[in-house]
Amino acid sequence: MDGYQRRTEKKKENIRKAAFELFATYGVEKVSVAEIAKKANVSPVTIYNYFGSKEDLTKSVIEEFFNTEMEKFNQIINADISYPKKVEKILFDRMELTKSISTDFIKSITDPGIQKLIEEWTNTKAMPAMMELIEQGRHGGYIHPNITTEAILLYFHIFTEAIQHPELFANVNKQTIIDIGHLFFYGLVGQPKKD
């Protein structure tokens, strides 16, 4: 890659970063290309030249965001730490992420092209990673062998939906979140029952 291409890629990266920060704070619909250009210190024409439209920029931003999150998720899955620590870290990361993103951003992603991108990403990247996490839990004896994968995925989904409401966790301390992680694994009994 020559100097021109490096500068171009750096500008694109700055534009995506600026767009993400604005989208995460105000939602996609409330942010204009002019605001993104100002924050990225480029002209609106540059954004159109690089991305074609606000919709295409939004897709690029979301795709990069998902890929970054997937990379973090895979690092946790492959880390040399206990299974409960992996799930705890995933939960903490999700909660921290949720605190930094406005609900307007999540709600404003209604474009059919973006919805298709999210669906495709979920099926090809997120679900295989979740299946790997579940298999690690089964293999380590943390997940009861009689619990179906469908039930586990629904449980994760319910938990993830709750986490996407930062107001629920606004005044929650770290120990409470650790306790929630414990509940996640062992329910109200507090620990696996020994027969």
N, CA, C and O of each residue as an XYZ file, in Angstrom:
780
protein
N       0.849     -1.186      0.000
C       0.000      0.000      0.000
C       0.890      1.243      0.000
O       1.767      1.391      0.850
N       0.652      2.129     -0.961
C       1.465      3.340     -1.032
C       0.935      4.411     -0.073
O      -0.082      4.220      0.593
N       1.646      5.538     -0.021
C       1.297      6.614      0.903
C      -0.106      7.163      0.690
O      -0.817      7.457      1.650
N      -0.503      7.301     -0.575
C      -1.836      7.822     -0.896
C      -2.919      6.880     -0.356
O      -3.895      7.316      0.255
N      -2.723      5.581     -0.597
C      -3.717      4.605     -0.128
C      -3.789      4.577      1.397
O      -4.870      4.449      1.972
N      -2.619      4.698      2.055
C      -2.607      4.727      3.529
C      -3.376      5.937      4.052
O      -4.154      5.825      5.000
N      -3.152      7.090      3.429
C      -3.862      8.307      3.850
C      -5.369      8.159      3.625
O      -6.176      8.571      4.459
N      -5.734      7.564      2.482
C      -7.151      7.337      2.174
C      -7.786      6.433      3.226
O      -8.867      6.727      3.735
N      -7.102      5.322      3.552
C      -7.633      4.392      4.552
C      -7.738      5.059      5.918
O      -8.693      4.820      6.657
N      -6.760      5.893      6.252
C      -6.788      6.617      7.539
C      -7.983      7.568      7.580
O      -8.665      7.667      8.600
N      -8.237      8.268      6.472
C      -9.401      9.168      6.411
C     -10.699      8.385      6.568
O     -11.595      8.799      7.304
N     -10.797      7.252      5.874
C     -12.002      6.419      5.984
C     -12.197      5.953      7.422
O     -13.313      5.965      7.942
N     -11.108      5.545      8.054
C     -11.170      5.096      9.441
C     -11.655      6.232     10.352
O     -12.490      6.014     11.230
N     -11.126      7.447     10.136
C     -11.550      8.606     10.933
C     -13.026      8.926     10.714
O     -13.737      9.285     11.653
N     -13.479      8.794      9.474
C     -14.890      9.059      9.150
C     -15.773      8.026      9.849
O     -16.776      8.386     10.466
N     -15.407      6.742      9.757
C     -16.200      5.690     10.418
C     -16.225      5.899     11.926
O     -17.264      5.737     12.566
N     -15.074      6.260     12.490
C     -14.991      6.492     13.940
C     -15.889      7.657     14.354
O     -16.634      7.561     15.329
N     -15.812      8.748     13.612
C     -16.647      9.918     13.912
C     -18.121      9.568     13.775
O     -18.934      9.939     14.621
N     -18.462      8.855     12.711
C     -19.859      8.462     12.491
C     -20.346      7.573     13.628
O     -21.447      7.768     14.143
N     -19.531      6.600     14.020
C     -19.941      5.701     15.098
C     -20.181      6.468     16.396
O     -21.185      6.250     17.073
N     -19.268      7.355     16.738
C     -19.421      8.136     17.977
C     -20.715      8.951     17.954
O     -21.435      9.013     18.950
N     -21.000      9.569     16.819
C     -22.232     10.370     16.701
C     -23.470      9.472     16.696
O     -24.455      9.771     17.371
N     -23.425      8.373     15.937
C     -24.558      7.445     15.894
C     -24.832      6.866     17.281
O     -25.984      6.774     17.705
N     -23.767      6.478     17.981
C     -23.904      5.858     19.301
C     -24.506      6.829     20.305
O     -25.191      6.417     21.241
N     -24.250      8.123     20.109
C     -24.768      9.139     21.033
C     -26.180      9.591     20.672
O     -27.029      9.745     21.551
N     -26.434      9.805     19.374
C     -27.699     10.423     18.955
C     -28.615      9.524     18.129
O     -29.791      9.843     17.953
N     -28.105      8.425     17.630
C     -28.886      7.588     16.719
C     -28.586      7.972     15.288
O     -28.199      9.109     15.018
N     -28.758      7.042     14.371
C     -28.409      7.246     12.964
C     -29.238      8.359     12.341
O     -28.704      9.221     11.642
N     -30.538      8.340     12.594
C     -31.448      9.294     11.939
C     -31.167     10.750     12.305
O     -31.395     11.647     11.493
N     -30.676     10.989     13.517
C     -30.487     12.362     13.996
C     -29.146     12.966     13.611
O     -28.874     14.126     13.921
N     -28.303     12.182     12.934
C     -26.960     12.654     12.575
C     -26.891     12.898     11.075
O     -27.287     12.046     10.279
N     -26.385     14.072     10.693
C     -26.258     14.398      9.270
C     -24.835     14.113      8.778
O     -23.897     14.001      9.568
N     -24.702     14.001      7.471
C     -23.384     13.814      6.864
C     -22.497     15.013      7.184
O     -21.295     14.858      7.399
N     -23.086     16.207      7.217
C     -22.313     17.417      7.534
C     -21.731     17.334      8.947
O     -20.596     17.754      9.173
N     -22.501     16.794      9.900
C     -22.003     16.655     11.281
C     -20.872     15.635     11.351
O     -19.891     15.829     12.070
N     -21.015     14.557     10.606
C     -19.969     13.533     10.570
C     -18.702     14.132      9.959
O     -17.600     13.937     10.473
N     -18.873     14.860      8.863
C     -17.730     15.479      8.176
C     -17.001     16.443      9.113
O     -15.772     16.457      9.169
N     -17.764     17.236      9.835
C     -17.158     18.204     10.762
C     -16.352     17.482     11.835
O     -15.219     17.865     12.126
N     -16.934     16.437     12.426
C     -16.252     15.688     13.487
C     -15.005     14.971     12.953
O     -14.004     14.863     13.661
N     -15.062     14.487     11.718
C     -13.930     13.773     11.110
C     -12.920     14.719     10.467
O     -11.864     14.292     10.000
N     -13.256     16.001     10.448
C     -12.389     17.022      9.855
C     -12.148     16.781      8.359
O     -11.026     16.885      7.863
N     -13.247     16.454      7.659
C     -13.216     16.295      6.203
C     -14.428     17.026      5.634
O     -15.275     17.505      6.387
N     -14.510     17.110      4.325
C     -15.687     17.728      3.710
C     -16.773     16.672      3.501
O     -16.460     15.487      3.389
N     -18.035     17.078      3.447
C     -19.098     16.118      3.137
C     -18.864     15.414      1.800
O     -19.211     14.243      1.646
N     -18.274     16.127      0.832
C     -17.988     15.538     -0.474
C     -17.035     14.344     -0.320
O     -17.181     13.339     -1.017
N     -16.072     14.454      0.581
C     -15.132     13.356      0.826
C     -15.886     12.113      1.298
O     -15.591     10.998      0.868
N     -16.851     12.313      2.177
C     -17.646     11.179      2.673
C     -18.401     10.533      1.525
O     -18.410      9.309      1.395
N     -19.027     11.339      0.701
C     -19.763     10.791     -0.449
C     -18.830     10.096     -1.436
O     -19.181      9.065     -2.009
N     -17.633     10.668     -1.632
C     -16.661     10.039     -2.530
C     -16.210      8.675     -2.012
O     -16.058      7.733     -2.790
N     -16.000      8.570     -0.712
C     -15.497      7.324     -0.124
C     -16.589      6.284      0.107
O     -16.356      5.086     -0.056
N     -17.779      6.741      0.488
C     -18.819      5.790      0.910
C     -20.077      5.795      0.033
O     -20.883      4.869      0.117
N     -20.253      6.804     -0.791
C     -21.395      6.841     -1.704
C     -22.628      7.477     -1.122
O     -23.246      8.324     -1.766
N     -23.009      7.088      0.092
C     -24.218      7.638      0.725
C     -24.117      7.455      2.231
O     -23.254      6.728      2.724
N     -24.990      8.107      2.941
C     -25.036      7.945      4.398
C     -25.385      6.493      4.747
O     -24.853      5.936      5.707
N     -26.283      5.887      3.960
C     -26.683      4.498      4.213
C     -25.490      3.553      4.069
O     -25.302      2.649      4.883
N     -24.687      3.773      3.023
C     -23.512      2.929      2.822
C     -22.468      3.160      3.914
O     -21.799      2.221      4.346
N     -22.331      4.400      4.357
C     -21.429      4.700      5.470
C     -21.927      3.989      6.732
O     -21.136      3.399      7.468
N     -23.224      4.046      6.974
C     -23.810      3.393      8.150
C     -23.534      1.891      8.115
O     -23.164      1.303      9.131
N     -23.712      1.275      6.955
C     -23.422     -0.163      6.818
C     -21.957     -0.442      7.128
O     -21.639     -1.402      7.830
N     -21.073      0.391      6.609
C     -19.644      0.213      6.835
C     -19.305      0.348      8.322
O     -18.508     -0.423      8.857
N     -19.915      1.332      8.979
C     -19.692      1.564     10.410
C     -20.175      0.363     11.224
O     -19.477     -0.112     12.121
N     -21.359     -0.115     10.907
C     -21.935     -1.240     11.651
C     -21.128     -2.510     11.409
O     -20.878     -3.276     12.341
N     -20.723     -2.734     10.177
C     -19.925     -3.922      9.867
C     -18.601     -3.898     10.622
O     -18.185     -4.914     11.179
N     -17.938     -2.745     10.645
C     -16.673     -2.638     11.378
C     -16.904     -2.829     12.874
O     -16.115     -3.493     13.547
N     -17.980     -2.250     13.391
C     -18.317     -2.397     14.808
C     -18.523     -3.872     15.158
O     -17.973     -4.362     16.144
N     -19.319     -4.580     14.346
C     -19.571     -5.999     14.596
C     -18.286     -6.815     14.530
O     -18.054     -7.686     15.368
N     -17.457     -6.534     13.539
C     -16.203     -7.280     13.400
C     -15.283     -7.058     14.596
O     -14.630     -7.993     15.060
N     -15.229     -5.830     15.094
C     -14.417     -5.521     16.277
C     -14.953     -6.257     17.497
O     -14.188     -6.838     18.266
N     -16.279     -6.230     17.672
C     -16.888     -6.930     18.805
C     -16.678     -8.436     18.693
O     -16.452     -9.110     19.698
N     -16.751     -8.965     17.474
C     -16.546    -10.397     17.271
C     -15.118    -10.787     17.617
O     -14.878    -11.844     18.201
N     -14.178     -9.934     17.256
C     -12.777    -10.191     17.575
C     -12.580    -10.254     19.095
O     -11.882    -11.133     19.602
N     -13.207     -9.309     19.818
C     -13.121     -9.309     21.288
C     -13.745    -10.580     21.856
O     -13.187    -11.201     22.761
N     -14.893    -10.960     21.328
C     -15.605    -12.152     21.781
C     -14.739    -13.396     21.585
O     -14.622    -14.227     22.486
N     -14.135    -13.518     20.400
C     -13.276    -14.665     20.110
C     -12.041    -14.702     21.000
O     -11.586    -15.778     21.389
N     -11.499    -13.536     21.323
C     -10.349    -13.489     22.231
C     -10.736    -14.031     23.608
O      -9.960    -14.745     24.243
N     -11.943    -13.684     24.061
C     -12.406    -14.183     25.354
C     -12.616    -15.694     25.286
O     -12.184    -16.422     26.179
N     -13.276    -16.167     24.232
C     -13.540    -17.601     24.084
C     -12.237    -18.402     24.087
O     -12.172    -19.490     24.658
N     -11.207    -17.857     23.447
C      -9.935    -18.572     23.325
C      -8.958    -18.275     24.458
O      -7.853    -18.817     24.479
N      -9.353    -17.422     25.398
C      -8.461    -17.074     26.515
C      -8.248    -18.272     27.435
O      -9.104    -19.150     27.544
N      -7.110    -18.289     28.082
C      -6.776    -19.368     29.013
C      -7.271    -19.000     30.416
O      -6.485    -18.824     31.347
N      -8.599    -18.891     30.537
C      -9.234    -18.585     31.819
C     -10.404    -19.547     32.001
O     -10.818    -20.219     31.057
N     -10.930    -19.607     33.220
C     -12.030    -20.533     33.489
C     -13.278    -20.131     32.709
O     -13.437    -18.979     32.304
N     -14.151    -21.101     32.510
C     -15.398    -20.846     31.792
C     -16.251    -19.771     32.476
O     -16.736    -18.862     31.803
N     -16.444    -19.856     33.808
C     -17.223    -18.784     34.456
C     -16.611    -17.401     34.247
O     -17.337    -16.420     34.085
N     -15.275    -17.318     34.250
C     -14.616    -16.021     34.021
C     -14.876    -15.531     32.595
O     -15.050    -14.333     32.367
N     -14.902    -16.468     31.632
C     -15.189    -16.082     30.251
C     -16.581    -15.466     30.149
O     -16.759    -14.398     29.563
N     -17.572    -16.158     30.730
C     -18.948    -15.650     30.650
C     -19.071    -14.335     31.413
O     -19.739    -13.409     30.952
N     -18.428    -14.249     32.580
C     -18.454    -13.007     33.358
C     -17.877    -11.853     32.539
O     -18.441    -10.759     32.508
N     -16.741    -12.112     31.872
C     -16.108    -11.065     31.062
C     -17.009    -10.660     29.899
O     -17.135     -9.475     29.592
N     -17.632    -11.641     29.256
C     -18.555    -11.333     28.162
C     -19.701    -10.462     28.672
O     -20.075     -9.488     28.019
N     -20.262    -10.805     29.835
C     -21.367    -10.018     30.394
C     -20.924     -8.605     30.740
O     -21.627     -7.641     30.436
N     -19.745     -8.471     31.384
C     -19.231     -7.145     31.715
C     -19.003     -6.315     30.456
O     -19.366     -5.140     30.400
N     -18.398     -6.941     29.447
C     -18.143     -6.217     28.196
C     -19.439     -5.747     27.561
O     -19.516     -4.619     27.074
N     -20.477     -6.611     27.559
C     -21.776     -6.233     26.983
C     -22.385     -5.066     27.757
O     -22.929     -4.137     27.161
N     -22.292     -5.118     29.088
C     -22.858     -4.035     29.896
C     -22.129     -2.718     29.645
O     -22.758     -1.668     29.519
N     -20.804     -2.779     29.573
C     -20.024     -1.573     29.295
C     -20.351     -1.021     27.915
O     -20.483      0.191     27.741
N     -20.480     -1.898     26.947
C     -20.818     -1.486     25.589
C     -22.193     -0.823     25.563
O     -22.379      0.218     24.932
N     -23.143     -1.430     26.248
C     -24.505     -0.911     26.286
C     -24.553      0.483     26.903
O     -25.341      1.326     26.474
N     -23.713      0.727     27.908
C     -23.677      2.046     28.543
C     -23.200      3.122     27.577
O     -23.578      4.286     27.705
N     -22.363      2.734     26.602
C     -21.777      3.723     25.691
C     -22.606      3.956     24.428
O     -22.280      4.835     23.630
N     -23.663      3.185     24.242
C     -24.468      3.315     23.021
C     -25.891      3.715     23.392
O     -26.509      3.110     24.268
N     -26.398      4.732     22.721
C     -27.758      5.183     23.008
C     -28.779      4.196     22.447
O     -28.525      3.516     21.454
N     -29.932      4.133     23.099
C     -31.000      3.267     22.592
C     -31.495      3.785     21.247
O     -32.013      3.011     20.442
N     -31.342      5.094     20.991
C     -31.726      5.664     19.693
C     -30.903      5.041     18.562
O     -31.409      4.841     17.457
N     -29.633      4.737     18.845
C     -28.781      4.113     17.827
C     -29.324      2.727     17.490
O     -29.487      2.390     16.317
N     -29.600      1.936     18.499
C     -30.097      0.579     18.283
C     -31.448      0.612     17.575
O     -31.677     -0.157     16.641
N     -32.341      1.495     18.013
C     -33.682      1.577     17.422
C     -33.664      2.122     16.000
O     -34.551      1.809     15.205
N     -32.653      2.943     15.671
C     -32.665      3.614     14.371
C     -32.105      2.748     13.249
O     -32.083      3.179     12.096
N     -31.659      1.560     13.558
C     -31.107      0.679     12.523
C     -32.251     -0.128     11.920
O     -32.421     -1.310     12.218
N     -33.021      0.524     11.078
C     -34.201     -0.112     10.482
C     -34.065     -0.344      8.986
O     -34.930     -0.970      8.374
N     -32.983      0.159      8.389
C     -32.770     -0.014      6.960
C     -32.723     -1.505      6.626
O     -31.990     -2.251      7.274
N     -33.498     -1.959      5.616
C     -33.507     -3.386      5.272
C     -32.122     -3.936      4.922
O     -31.818     -5.086      5.240
N     -31.293     -3.140      4.279
C     -29.940     -3.578      3.945
C     -29.106     -3.811      5.195
O     -28.334     -4.766      5.272
N     -29.271     -2.928      6.172
C     -28.536     -3.072      7.433
C     -29.087     -4.252      8.222
O     -28.326     -5.005      8.829
N     -30.414     -4.416      8.216
C     -31.024     -5.565      8.890
C     -30.504     -6.871      8.290
O     -30.234     -7.827      9.016
N     -30.365     -6.909      6.959
C     -29.844     -8.102      6.280
C     -28.396     -8.343      6.688
O     -28.001     -9.485      6.925
N     -27.603     -7.280      6.773
C     -26.210     -7.377      7.199
C     -26.122     -7.948      8.618
O     -25.292     -8.815      8.893
N     -26.978     -7.457      9.512
C     -27.002     -7.931     10.904
C     -27.387     -9.409     10.949
O     -26.774    -10.196     11.670
N     -28.394     -9.774     10.184
C     -28.849    -11.166     10.148
C     -27.745    -12.090      9.621
O     -27.498    -13.165     10.169
N     -27.095    -11.649      8.557
C     -26.009    -12.433      7.962
C     -24.847    -12.595      8.948
O     -24.301    -13.688      9.103
N     -24.479    -11.500      9.607
C     -23.401    -11.516     10.585
C     -23.759    -12.437     11.751
O     -22.915    -13.193     12.231
N     -24.996    -12.372     12.197
C     -25.443    -13.224     13.294
C     -25.316    -14.695     12.923
O     -24.807    -15.499     13.704
N     -25.784    -15.042     11.721
C     -25.766    -16.443     11.297
C     -24.371    -16.975     11.003
O     -24.080    -18.135     11.294
N     -23.508    -16.147     10.430
C     -22.199    -16.651      9.998
C     -21.092    -16.465     11.030
O     -20.097    -17.188     10.995
N     -21.245    -15.512     11.947
C     -20.160    -15.244     12.899
C     -20.595    -15.385     14.355
O     -19.969    -16.114     15.126
N     -21.668    -14.686     14.731
C     -22.058    -14.676     16.147
C     -22.551    -16.045     16.619
O     -22.145    -16.515     17.681
N     -23.425    -16.688     15.836
C     -23.968    -17.983     16.257
C     -22.891    -19.056     16.362
O     -22.875    -19.785     17.354
N     -21.981    -19.192     15.379
C     -20.915    -20.186     15.556
C     -20.065    -19.922     16.814
O     -19.663    -20.861     17.501
N     -19.797    -18.652     17.108
C     -19.020    -18.319     18.314
C     -19.798    -18.688     19.576
O     -19.226    -19.210     20.533
N     -21.105    -18.415     19.576
C     -21.937    -18.788     20.729
C     -21.971    -20.302     20.894
O     -21.916    -20.804     22.016
N     -22.059    -21.029     19.789
C     -22.076    -22.487     19.856
C     -20.761    -23.002     20.447
O     -20.756    -23.960     21.221
N     -19.658    -22.367     20.081
C     -18.356    -22.740     20.640
C     -18.338    -22.496     22.152
O     -17.851    -23.330     22.915
N     -18.870    -21.349     22.578
C     -18.931    -21.038     24.008
C     -19.784    -22.065     24.751
O     -19.414    -22.514     25.836
N     -20.914    -22.431     24.174
C     -21.795    -23.432     24.790
C     -21.083    -24.777     24.889
O     -21.157    -25.446     25.920
N     -20.397    -25.173     23.827
C     -19.684    -26.460     23.842
C     -18.578    -26.466     24.887
O     -18.346    -27.483     25.541
N     -17.898    -25.345     25.047
C     -16.874    -25.255     26.095
C     -17.519    -25.444     27.473
O     -16.960    -26.113     28.342
N     -18.701    -24.848     27.662
C     -19.413    -24.993     28.934
C     -19.846    -26.420     29.183
O     -19.733    -26.928     30.299
N     -20.341    -27.064     28.149
C     -20.739    -28.474     28.277
C     -19.522    -29.341     28.608
O     -19.550    -30.161     29.526
N     -18.458    -29.137     27.836
C     -17.240    -29.931     28.002
C     -16.651    -29.754     29.414
O     -16.138    -30.708     29.998
N     -16.726    -28.544     29.950
C     -16.182    -28.257     31.277
C     -17.121    -28.624     32.415
O     -16.765    -28.483     33.585
N     -18.332    -29.100     32.077
C     -19.287    -29.490     33.104
C     -20.061    -28.332     33.709
O     -20.707    -28.495     34.743
N     -20.005    -27.164     33.080
C     -20.714    -25.998     33.597
C     -22.152    -25.929     33.093
O     -22.992    -25.257     33.692
N     -22.431    -26.613     32.008
C     -23.782    -26.635     31.443
C     -24.295    -28.066     31.529
O     -23.648    -29.003     31.062
N     -25.448    -28.216     32.125
C     -26.039    -29.543     32.293
C     -26.263    -30.168     30.917
O     -26.782    -29.508     30.017
N     -25.878    -31.428     30.745
C     -25.983    -32.051     29.425
C     -27.410    -32.208     28.915
O     -27.611    -32.363     27.710
N     -28.400    -32.174     29.791
C     -29.790    -32.341     29.354
C     -30.452    -31.035     28.913
O     -31.559    -31.051     28.375
N     -29.780    -29.911     29.139
C     -30.350    -28.622     28.714
C     -30.092    -28.463     27.221
O     -28.955    -28.583     26.764
N     -31.142    -28.197     26.471
C     -31.003    -28.090     25.020
C     -30.257    -26.812     24.633
O     -30.273    -25.812     25.350
N     -29.615    -26.886     23.487
C     -28.916    -25.711     22.949
C     -29.915    -24.584     22.712
O     -29.599    -23.417     22.943
N     -31.123    -24.928     22.250
C     -32.158    -23.905     22.003
C     -32.504    -23.154     23.281
O     -32.657    -21.933     23.263
N     -32.629    -23.880     24.396
C     -32.944    -23.238     25.679
C     -31.805    -22.322     26.116
O     -32.040    -21.228     26.629
N     -30.577    -22.775     25.910
C     -29.410    -21.961     26.284
C     -29.366    -20.684     25.452
O     -29.140    -19.596     25.982
N     -29.583    -20.826     24.145
C     -29.562    -19.649     23.269
C     -30.666    -18.662     23.637
O     -30.448    -17.451     23.620
N     -31.852    -19.178     23.970
C     -32.945    -18.302     24.394
C     -32.582    -17.596     25.699
O     -32.851    -16.406     25.860
N     -31.975    -18.328     26.623
C     -31.536    -17.752     27.900
C     -30.535    -16.632     27.668
O     -30.663    -15.555     28.251
N     -29.520    -16.878     26.807
C     -28.548    -15.848     26.448
C     -29.257    -14.642     25.826
O     -28.940    -13.493     26.138
N     -30.221    -14.922     24.942
C     -30.941    -13.844     24.259
C     -31.703    -12.982     25.266
O     -31.658    -11.754     25.198
N     -32.397    -13.624     26.188
C     -33.150    -12.882     27.214
C     -32.195    -12.027     28.042
O     -32.469    -10.858     28.313
N     -31.085    -12.615     28.436
C     -30.092    -11.902     29.229
C     -29.529    -10.720     28.453
O     -29.382     -9.625     28.997
N     -29.213    -10.944     27.175
C     -28.670     -9.882     26.328
C     -29.679     -8.759     26.140
O     -29.311     -7.584     26.150
N     -30.948     -9.112     25.969
C     -31.993     -8.088     25.839
C     -32.054     -7.223     27.088
O     -32.194     -6.003     26.994
N     -31.951     -7.841     28.248
C     -31.980     -7.082     29.506
C     -30.779     -6.151     29.602
O     -30.906     -5.006     30.034
N     -29.625     -6.641     29.201
C     -28.401     -5.843     29.263
C     -28.488     -4.619     28.357
O     -27.824     -3.615     28.616
N     -29.295     -4.686     27.300
C     -29.406     -3.576     26.367
C     -30.263     -2.428     26.899
O     -30.597     -1.499     26.163
N     -30.610     -2.501     28.164
C     -31.338     -1.410     28.815
C     -30.459     -0.844     29.922
O     -30.587     -1.233     31.082
N     -29.559      0.083     29.559
C     -28.581      0.589     30.524
C     -29.206      1.192     31.772
O     -28.576      1.214     32.829
N     -30.432      1.679     31.665
C     -31.075      2.269     32.839
C     -31.257      1.243     33.960
O     -31.317      1.613     35.133
N     -31.345     -0.030     33.611
C     -31.477     -1.078     34.624
C     -30.205     -1.233     35.446
O     -30.253     -1.668     36.596
N     -29.063     -0.874     34.853
C     -27.774     -1.105     35.505
C     -27.049      0.190     35.859
O     -25.883      0.160     36.253
N     -27.730      1.323     35.723
C     -27.082      2.621     35.909
C     -26.434      2.768     37.283
O     -25.337      3.317     37.389
N     -27.088      2.293     38.325
C     -26.562      2.468     39.677
C     -26.144      1.151     40.320
O     -26.144      1.021     41.544
N     -25.790      0.176     39.487
C     -25.432     -1.146     39.986
C     -23.919     -1.224     40.170
O     -23.153     -0.873     39.273
N     -23.501     -1.694     41.353
C     -22.058     -1.812     41.604
C     -21.507     -3.112     41.034
O     -22.261     -3.986     40.605
N     -20.182     -3.228     41.036
C     -19.513     -4.368     40.418
C     -19.910     -5.688     41.088
O     -20.110     -6.687     40.397
N     -20.026     -5.709     42.413
C     -20.373     -6.951     43.109
C     -21.751     -7.451     42.686
O     -21.951     -8.656     42.535
N     -22.688     -6.550     42.497
C     -24.026     -6.958     42.053
C     -23.955     -7.590     40.671
O     -24.645     -8.572     40.394
N     -23.130     -7.033     39.815
C     -22.991     -7.605     38.474
C     -22.339     -8.984     38.553
O     -22.709     -9.887     37.802
N     -21.378     -9.153     39.451
C     -20.777    -10.478     39.668
C     -21.845    -11.442     40.170
O     -21.895    -12.598     39.750
N     -22.705    -10.958     41.077
C     -23.801    -11.793     41.582
C     -24.749    -12.195     40.449
O     -25.236    -13.325     40.414
N     -25.004    -11.274     39.533
C     -25.866    -11.588     38.385
C     -25.218    -12.685     37.543
O     -25.896    -13.592     37.060
N     -23.898    -12.593     37.372
C     -23.179    -13.647     36.659
C     -23.311    -14.993     37.366
O     -23.437    -16.032     36.718
N     -23.282    -14.968     38.694
C     -23.455    -16.195     39.475
C     -24.873    -16.744     39.277
O     -25.060    -17.947     39.093
N     -25.856    -15.860     39.317
C     -27.246    -16.276     39.059
C     -27.373    -16.863     37.656
O     -28.102    -17.828     37.427
N     -26.649    -16.257     36.734
C     -26.682    -16.724     35.352
C     -26.297    -18.201     35.283
O     -26.915    -18.983     34.559
N     -25.258    -18.573     36.053
C     -24.801    -19.961     36.046
C     -25.613    -20.889     36.921
O     -25.962    -21.991     36.498
N     -25.917    -20.463     38.131
C     -26.421    -21.407     39.123
C     -27.850    -21.156     39.573
O     -28.386    -21.912     40.383
N     -28.474    -20.103     39.058
C     -29.853    -19.829     39.465
C     -29.930    -19.416     40.922
O     -28.927    -19.016     41.513
N     -31.110    -19.509     41.500
C     -31.316    -19.058     42.877
C     -30.761    -20.024     43.912
O     -30.603    -19.654     45.076
N     -30.462    -21.253     43.511
C     -29.908    -22.226     44.453
C     -28.534    -21.766     44.929
O     -28.142    -22.048     46.061
N     -27.807    -21.064     44.073
C     -26.531    -20.485     44.468
C     -25.322    -21.293     44.069
O     -24.225    -20.745     43.958
N     -25.492    -22.570     43.851
C     -24.396    -23.418     43.398
C     -24.975    -24.702     42.821
O     -26.122    -25.045     43.107
N     -24.208    -25.405     42.024
C     -24.749    -26.641     41.478
C     -25.071    -27.612     42.605
O     -24.278    -27.777     43.532
N     -26.217    -28.245     42.530
C     -26.637    -29.192     43.554
C     -25.847    -30.489     43.392
O     -25.705    -31.011     42.286
N     -25.334    -31.000     44.516
C     -24.597    -32.268     44.475
C     -25.514    -33.367     45.001
O     -26.030    -33.278     46.115
N     -25.713    -34.410     44.183
C     -26.573    -35.514     44.597
C     -25.789    -36.572     45.339
O     -26.358    -37.578     45.763
